[in-house]
Amino acid sequence: MMQQFRSNSYLFGGNAPYVEELYEAYLDNPGSVPDNWRSYFDALQNVPAGDGTDQRDVAHAPVVESFAQRAKTNAFMVKTSSADLAVARKQVHVQSLIAAYRFLGSRWADLDPLKRQERPNIPELDPTFYGFVESDKEFSFSATNTYFTKAEHMTLREIVQALRETYCGSIGAEFMHITDPGEKRWWQEKLESVRSKPTYTVEKKKHILDRLTAAEGLERFLHTKYVGQKRFSLEGGESFIASMDELIQGAGEKGVQEIVIGMAHRGRLNVLVNT
């Protein structure tokens, strides 16, 4: 048993480098290996190659070394012009600019109608932050990851204008913290397709005004009727009633039978009365 083990020990996986080294030496000079190994390797040469030819095997080490040297010298690198690289780099910067508006646009949104404070300086929302110059504004870039238009390309000027109208107008949208990609894309499509300025019919506008008026009217009544009482007023947030009305009406159209609201204190009475 031990004799059989010793005679076959070279077949174990750990000895593969030794056998490979012997074979490399054989291919370089058949007389440099022991007779029993030379006979074994000679028999291998009679086996047809993978492509069906009878061509003798060649040493592997020079081939491996050749590929290693090619890798070091970038011999396989695809030749690309500097102009193509510059365009590709600018396209990457456009994507960074779009992402910046989606993340930070709400911080620069025009939310103060009284203009009491200047809007903060956010360099990431300025194209010059990414190295763009005036001449780049008329250059077309891919806009396939946006919902501003059905066209696949837009000029930099058009992209910036669309981003500012969508994310820096009178509506500030914070949604990039959402982890579900589908939900995030839903928000992007809803905002960017109308640039945060949905178009309503006259009837719809009148209905929204009716809800806002009802919300404000109730607050005025409570303030007059119960002077000095703690009532958790909704003053300044009357648009919440119009939003809740839209959600409830839309849910009813979809077949929802019951809605449970985890309501805050502020505006609770108004929600009970006007939704």
Secondary structure, DSSP 8 states (H G I E B T S, - for coil): -HHHHHHHGGGSGGGHHHHHHHHHHHHH-GGGS-HHHHHHHHHHHTS--TTS-------HHHHHHHHHHHHHTTTT-----HHHHHHHHHHHHHHHHHHHHHHHGGGG----TT--S-----GGGSGGGGT--GGGGGSEEE-TT--S-SSSEEEHHHHHHHHHHHHSSS-----TT---HHHHHHHHHHHHTTTT-----HHHHHHHHHHHHHHHHHHHHHHHHSTT------TT-THHHHHHHHHHHHHHHTT---------STTHHHHHHH-
